[in-house]
Every structure is written in C-alpha cells, then in structure tokens.
Amino acid sequence: MNYLKIVFYGLLAMIERRPVFTIGLLALIILPPIYLEWVRWFYLAIVIFIAVVTIALRRKIKQMRSQFDEQYRNMMGDNMGFGGTTNSSAGTGFAGFNFAQGMRLEDFVKQMQEQADAHQATTQQSSSKTTTTTTTKRNGEQGEYVDFEEIE
C-alpha cells in the first residue's frame, strides 16, 4: 500500500511542477487510440505482454520457492520441530543439531559459539606449553621488519 501512495504522490508532484508537459503527455497517450485503430491494438498488445511476463515471473518465483522449501526440508532431515514429522536420522543435514527437540536458532548459535570458545581456549593452552619462539613480522606501511617475542 505504501508503494501506491508513493506513486500517487509522485504523479501529483509531476502535475504540480509541470502541468503543461503532463497535459501533453496524457494527450499523446489518450488521443491516438481514439483516432487510429492500430494504436489501440498496439496498446492492447503491450498490456497483454506485460501480463504474460508478470504471470511467468510469478510462476517461476513460486517454483523456485517450492524447490527451496523442499531442499530446506531435506537438509533439516524432516526434523524441523514445528509440527513436521520427527525423523530420527541423526547426521543427515542439520538433524544432528537437536532442532527436533525444539532448539531455537539463537540457542544453536550460542551453543556453537561456546564450543568454538572452548576449542580456542584449549588451543591456546596447548600452544602456551610449547617453547616460546622469536618470530618476525612485516610492517606493511613503512616496509620495516619488527621483531617480537611471544610472552606466556
């Protein structure tokens, strides 16, 4: 509905700013079909073409949406947790991530972040047990080499 308001107010603004041009444009659109029959057929052809293209695009979008929904259901392993069937095929798609038990996406992201943090903490602990080495790092702006040492 907002788009219709925008178009309507845009047309009103065009009429206010350029009234002579608007009257001339309307005359060019309305008068030829009255006097020339082939212009009526041309206008009708344009309207039919736009209708056919619109119907074809809607059909294609509907087909793509149904394919996406089907692929999503297959990826989730039919374990979507909101009234669908509960297939117990763990390991297929996202079925192993407890979505069937009602886990929300936010909970899933939080769980994955906690696992990543735990993995990073264990990686840092194991790397701190290794010997400290001196490495060089290139500073791109000045073109100088800066030595730094990793401290435990």
Solvent accessible surface area in square Angstrom, and as a share of the most:
residue,aa,sasa,rsa
1,M,166,0.74
2,N,106,0.54
3,Y,177,0.67
4,L,114,0.57
5,K,104,0.44
6,I,115,0.58
7,V,88,0.50
8,F,110,0.46
9,Y,136,0.52
10,G,40,0.38
11,L,93,0.46
12,L,74,0.37
13,A,27,0.21
14,M,54,0.24
15,I,81,0.41
16,E,142,0.64
17,R,177,0.65
18,R,131,0.48
19,P,67,0.42
20,V,125,0.72
21,F,115,0.48
22,T,7,0.04
23,I,119,0.61
24,G,34,0.33
25,L,66,0.33
26,L,90,0.45
27,A,38,0.30
28,L,127,0.63
29,I,85,0.43
30,I,95,0.48
31,L,83,0.41
32,P,36,0.23
33,P,19,0.12
34,I,103,0.52
35,Y,166,0.63
36,L,83,0.41
37,E,104,0.47
38,W,164,0.58
39,V,12,0.07
40,R,120,0.44
41,W,157,0.55
42,F,111,0.46
43,Y,73,0.28
44,L,82,0.41
45,A,56,0.43
46,I,73,0.37
47,V,93,0.54
48,I,92,0.47
49,F,135,0.56
50,I,102,0.52
51,A,46,0.36
52,V,88,0.51
53,V,57,0.33
54,T,62,0.36
55,I,102,0.52
56,A,56,0.44
57,L,105,0.52
58,R,176,0.64
59,R,169,0.62
60,K,107,0.45
61,I,97,0.49
62,K,148,0.63
63,Q,90,0.40
64,M,112,0.50
65,R,153,0.56
66,S,61,0.39
67,Q,92,0.41
68,F,130,0.54
69,D,58,0.30
70,E,93,0.42
71,Q,122,0.54
72,Y,84,0.32
73,R,103,0.38
74,N,98,0.50
75,M,82,0.36
76,M,12,0.05
77,G,8,0.08
78,D,55,0.29
79,N,8,0.04
80,M,30,0.13
81,G,39,0.37
82,F,146,0.61
83,G,86,0.82
84,G,37,0.36
85,T,102,0.59
86,T,105,0.61
87,N,70,0.36
88,S,108,0.70
89,S,36,0.23
90,A,86,0.67
91,G,65,0.63
92,T,68,0.39
93,G,48,0.46
94,F,71,0.29
95,A,10,0.08
96,G,45,0.44
97,F,76,0.32
98,N,72,0.37
99,F,24,0.10
100,A,30,0.23
101,Q,140,0.62
102,G,51,0.49
103,M,42,0.19
104,R,144,0.52
105,L,115,0.57
106,E,107,0.48
107,D,53,0.28
108,F,28,0.12
109,V,86,0.50
110,K,129,0.55
111,Q,64,0.28
112,M,79,0.35
113,Q,101,0.45
114,E,107,0.48
115,Q,95,0.42
116,A,54,0.42
117,D,70,0.36
118,A,59,0.46
119,H,131,0.59
120,Q,102,0.45
121,A,46,0.36
122,T,81,0.47
123,T,69,0.40
124,Q,108,0.48
125,Q,113,0.50
126,S,63,0.41
127,S,57,0.37
128,S,52,0.34
129,K,171,0.73
130,T,86,0.50
131,T,117,0.68
132,T,61,0.35
133,T,81,0.47
134,T,93,0.54
135,T,64,0.37
136,T,94,0.55
137,K,127,0.54
138,R,145,0.53
139,N,51,0.26
140,G,64,0.61
141,E,150,0.67
142,Q,120,0.53
143,G,37,0.36
144,E,104,0.47
145,Y,147,0.56
146,V,74,0.43
147,D,100,0.52
148,F,94,0.39
149,E,108,0.48
150,E,110,0.49
151,I,154,0.78
152,E,158,0.71
